[in-house]
Amino acid sequence: MDPEDLVSVCTVNNPTEAEMIRNSLTSVGIASQISGENQAALAGILEIQVLTHESDAAAARKHLRTLRREKVERKKKRIADRK
């Protein structure tokens, strides 16, 4: 990936979460990479950015919004099922 063409689509503090996001983007055909993933000793302190090509950024952000929405819906369903 050309570093000058990369934009951040998501920032997290957990390297595992960053890897899961990258894998999710890859699964829908969006190439991405992680910035700052070699900061394992400082996990939770420093920010880790998930980067994509500028041309894929809108699609990547849309995919991530959908994932977050689905996660919230699953949580609401679990709570409702307990009642």
N, CA, C and O of each residue as an XYZ file, in Angstrom:
332
protein
N       0.843     -1.174      0.000
C       0.000      0.000      0.000
C       0.891      1.240      0.000
O       1.865      1.326      0.747
N       0.544      2.168     -0.829
C       1.295      3.413     -0.896
C       0.945      4.264      0.324
O      -0.213      4.647      0.486
N       1.918      4.568      1.187
C       1.631      5.307      2.420
C       0.976      6.669      2.187
O       0.257      7.157      3.060
N       1.204      7.279      1.055
C       0.616      8.596      0.796
C      -0.864      8.510      0.446
O      -1.567      9.520      0.478
N      -1.342      7.319      0.113
C      -2.732      7.117     -0.273
C      -3.582      6.610      0.899
O      -4.787      6.414      0.742
N      -2.973      6.399      2.064
C      -3.676      5.797      3.189
C      -4.358      6.832      4.075
O      -3.825      7.912      4.329
N      -5.547      6.473      4.534
C      -6.275      7.302      5.489
C      -6.768      6.411      6.624
O      -7.001      5.216      6.437
N      -6.917      7.000      7.779
C      -7.402      6.265      8.935
C      -8.919      6.136      8.856
O      -9.621      7.114      8.602
N      -9.416      4.923      9.075
C     -10.861      4.706      9.101
C     -11.344      4.345     10.502
O     -12.545      4.332     10.773
N     -10.391      4.053     11.388
C     -10.760      3.650     12.733
C      -9.534      3.745     13.635
O      -8.417      3.444     13.216
N      -9.756      4.164     14.871
C      -8.675      4.231     15.853
C      -9.104      3.463     17.097
O     -10.188      3.694     17.632
N      -8.260      2.559     17.550
C      -8.532      1.753     18.740
C      -7.295      1.742     19.634
O      -6.233      2.219     19.232
N      -7.429      1.207     20.829
C      -6.289      1.112     21.742
C      -5.838     -0.328     21.951
O      -4.859     -0.575     22.654
N      -6.538     -1.269     21.352
C      -6.273     -2.678     21.574
C      -5.786     -3.335     20.280
O      -6.492     -3.300     19.272
N      -4.587     -3.934     20.292
C      -4.057     -4.547     19.066
C      -4.928     -5.692     18.541
O      -5.031     -5.894     17.331
N      -5.546     -6.431     19.444
C      -6.415     -7.531     19.022
C      -7.645     -6.991     18.300
O      -8.060     -7.541     17.280
N      -8.220     -5.927     18.821
C      -9.377     -5.305     18.181
C      -8.996     -4.763     16.799
O      -9.761     -4.895     15.844
N      -7.824     -4.161     16.701
C      -7.357     -3.642     15.411
C      -7.222     -4.776     14.395
O      -7.585     -4.616     13.229
N      -6.704     -5.911     14.836
C      -6.544     -7.064     13.948
C      -7.899     -7.611     13.514
O      -8.071     -8.003     12.360
N      -8.859     -7.637     14.432
C     -10.200     -8.107     14.089
C     -10.855     -7.182     13.062
O     -11.530     -7.644     12.143
N     -10.651     -5.894     13.224
C     -11.205     -4.926     12.270
C     -10.556     -5.110     10.908
O     -11.238     -5.118      9.883
N      -9.237     -5.257     10.899
C      -8.542     -5.463      9.619
C      -9.046     -6.731      8.929
O      -9.278     -6.732      7.720
N      -9.215     -7.809      9.695
C      -9.712     -9.065      9.116
C     -11.128     -8.910      8.574
O     -11.460     -9.472      7.530
N     -11.955     -8.156      9.274
C     -13.317     -7.921      8.816
C     -13.323     -7.145      7.506
O     -14.076     -7.472      6.588
N     -12.487     -6.122      7.420
C     -12.396     -5.351      6.175
C     -11.890     -6.226      5.034
O     -12.397     -6.144      3.915
N     -10.900     -7.055      5.310
C     -10.360     -7.954      4.285
C     -11.443     -8.914      3.794
O     -11.504     -9.236      2.607
N     -12.295     -9.367      4.710
C     -13.336    -10.331      4.342
C     -14.354     -9.758      3.358
O     -15.020    -10.511      2.648
N     -14.479     -8.432      3.311
C     -15.397     -7.805      2.348
C     -14.637     -7.164      1.183
O     -15.200     -6.379      0.420
N     -13.358     -7.509      1.057
C     -12.585     -7.067     -0.100
C     -11.937     -5.704      0.023
O     -11.552     -5.112     -0.986
N     -11.808     -5.192      1.245
C     -11.179     -3.894      1.446
C      -9.792     -4.110      2.037
O      -9.656     -4.603      3.156
N      -8.768     -3.740      1.279
C      -7.394     -3.874      1.760
C      -7.145     -2.847      2.863
O      -7.556     -1.691      2.757
N      -6.469     -3.285      3.916
C      -6.174     -2.372      5.013
C      -4.885     -2.788      5.694
O      -4.373     -3.888      5.486
N      -4.381     -1.894      6.502
C      -3.209     -2.211      7.312
C      -3.341     -1.486      8.633
O      -4.151     -0.574      8.796
N      -2.513     -1.923      9.576
C      -2.571     -1.372     10.923
C      -1.328     -0.541     11.173
O      -0.209     -0.974     10.895
N      -1.532      0.647     11.696
C      -0.430      1.544     12.050
C      -0.209      1.441     13.557
O      -1.166      1.527     14.325
N       1.006      1.264     13.978
C       1.311      1.217     15.396
C       1.067     -0.133     16.036
O       0.954     -0.214     17.260
N       0.981     -1.209     15.244
C       0.685     -2.522     15.809
C       1.860     -3.120     16.581
O       1.681     -4.098     17.307
N       3.040     -2.558     16.441
C       4.211     -3.080     17.144
C       4.398     -2.453     18.510
O       5.495     -2.497     19.068
N       3.349     -1.873     19.053
C       3.422     -1.198     20.340
C       2.842     -2.066     21.449
O       2.212     -1.549     22.371
N       3.045     -3.378     21.372
C       2.407     -4.308     22.302
C       2.655     -3.947     23.760
O       1.759     -4.103     24.590
N       3.827     -3.477     24.083
C       4.138     -3.138     25.471
C       3.310     -1.954     25.957
O       3.144     -1.763     27.162
N       2.798     -1.169     25.035
C       2.019      0.008     25.399
C       0.542     -0.149     25.020
O      -0.169      0.842     24.851
N       0.090     -1.394     24.890
C      -1.303     -1.654     24.526
C      -2.232     -0.979     25.528
O      -2.031     -1.063     26.739
N      -3.229     -0.323     25.010
C      -4.184      0.377     25.854
C      -3.800      1.812     26.147
O      -4.611      2.582     26.662
N      -2.565      2.180     25.821
C      -2.090      3.536     26.076
C      -2.029      4.326     24.773
O      -2.590      5.417     24.669
N      -1.345      3.767     23.788
C      -1.202      4.444     22.497
C      -2.306      4.024     21.534
O      -2.812      2.903     21.600
N      -2.663      4.917     20.662
C      -3.698      4.625     19.678
C      -3.135      3.829     18.505
O      -1.992      4.019     18.090
N      -3.961      2.941     17.990
C      -3.628      2.131     16.827
C      -4.635      2.489     15.749
O      -5.843      2.449     15.983
N      -4.147      2.834     14.583
C      -5.034      3.223     13.489
C      -5.155      2.096     12.479
O      -4.173      1.428     12.153
N      -6.374      1.892     11.986
C      -6.616      0.982     10.871
C      -6.705      1.866      9.637
O      -7.518      2.788      9.578
N      -5.867      1.578      8.658
C      -5.729      2.421      7.465
C      -6.211      1.691      6.222
O      -6.041      0.479      6.096
N      -6.815      2.439      5.303
C      -7.196      1.904      3.997
C      -6.803      2.910      2.927
O      -6.427      4.045      3.219
N      -6.900      2.464      1.689
C      -6.716      3.407      0.581
C      -7.808      4.457      0.675
O      -8.930      4.161      1.088
N      -7.487      5.657      0.300
C      -8.468      6.741      0.338
C      -9.725      6.384     -0.455
O     -10.837      6.732     -0.061
N      -9.538      5.693     -1.565
C     -10.683      5.322     -2.412
C     -11.600      4.294     -1.751
O     -12.756      4.157     -2.150
N     -11.101      3.569     -0.746
C     -11.900      2.559     -0.039
C     -12.422      3.056      1.305
O     -13.178      2.347      1.970
N     -12.035      4.256      1.712
C     -12.346      4.741      3.059
C     -13.844      4.813      3.335
O     -14.291      4.388      4.400
N     -14.614      5.334      2.412
C     -16.061      5.459      2.641
C     -16.705      4.088      2.814
O     -17.531      3.898      3.707
N     -16.335      3.138      1.970
C     -16.890      1.784      2.075
C     -16.453      1.124      3.381
O     -17.238      0.416      4.013
N     -15.216      1.351      3.783
C     -14.712      0.777      5.027
C     -15.466      1.341      6.225
O     -15.863      0.590      7.117
N     -15.663      2.637      6.253
C     -16.397      3.265      7.363
C     -17.844      2.774      7.405
O     -18.393      2.542      8.482
N     -18.449      2.619      6.249
C     -19.821      2.116      6.192
C     -19.882      0.690      6.747
O     -20.784      0.360      7.516
N     -18.934     -0.141      6.360
C     -18.875     -1.521      6.858
C     -18.711     -1.531      8.377
O     -19.376     -2.305      9.065
N     -17.841     -0.689      8.899
C     -17.612     -0.644     10.346
C     -18.852     -0.138     11.086
O     -19.162     -0.632     12.170
N     -19.558      0.831     10.523
C     -20.816      1.300     11.140
C     -21.837      0.168     11.193
O     -22.540      0.005     12.191
N     -21.916     -0.610     10.122
C     -22.841     -1.739     10.082
C     -22.484     -2.760     11.156
O     -23.365     -3.276     11.843
N     -21.202     -3.049     11.302
C     -20.768     -3.999     12.337
C     -21.141     -3.502     13.724
O     -21.629     -4.276     14.547
N     -20.918     -2.220     13.994
C     -21.263     -1.659     15.305
C     -22.766     -1.739     15.553
O     -23.203     -2.093     16.648
N     -23.550     -1.410     14.534
C     -25.005     -1.458     14.656
C     -25.467     -2.884     14.951
O     -26.330     -3.090     15.805
N     -24.902     -3.866     14.254
C     -25.258     -5.264     14.479
C     -24.881     -5.700     15.897
O     -25.619     -6.450     16.536
N     -23.741     -5.230     16.381
C     -23.300     -5.573     17.731
C     -24.290     -5.023     18.766
O     -24.649     -5.719     19.716
N     -24.721     -3.794     18.582
C     -25.684     -3.182     19.504
C     -26.999     -3.951     19.471
O     -27.596     -4.204     20.518
N     -27.452     -4.321     18.285
C     -28.710     -5.066     18.163
C     -28.619     -6.430     18.848
O     -29.568     -6.852     19.510
N     -27.486     -7.124     18.695
C     -27.301     -8.417     19.368
C     -27.341     -8.246     20.882
O     -27.935     -9.061     21.588
N     -26.709     -7.188     21.379
C     -26.694     -6.938     22.817
C     -28.103     -6.650     23.327
O     -28.505     -7.175     24.365
N     -28.854     -5.820     22.604
C     -30.231     -5.516     22.994
C     -31.077     -6.792     23.035
O     -31.895     -6.979     23.937
N     -30.869     -7.665     22.047
C     -31.625     -8.913     21.983
C     -31.294     -9.806     23.172
O     -32.192    -10.391     23.779
N     -30.011     -9.913     23.508
C     -29.614    -10.735     24.667
C     -30.255    -10.211     25.945
O     -30.737    -10.988     26.770
N     -30.258     -8.892     26.105
C     -30.861     -8.300     27.302
C     -32.362     -8.571     27.331
O     -32.910     -8.917     28.377
N     -33.024     -8.416     26.196
C     -34.465     -8.650     26.127
C     -34.794    -10.122     26.386
O     -35.809    -10.429     27.010
N     -33.947    -11.025     25.915
C     -34.178    -12.452     26.115
C     -34.052    -12.871     27.575
O     -34.645    -13.871     27.980
N     -33.298    -12.130     28.364
C     -33.122    -12.439     29.784
C     -34.353    -12.060     30.609
O     -34.555    -12.590     31.701
N     -35.174    -11.148     30.092
C     -36.336    -10.660     30.854
C     -37.503    -11.593     30.768
O     -38.553    -11.326     31.352
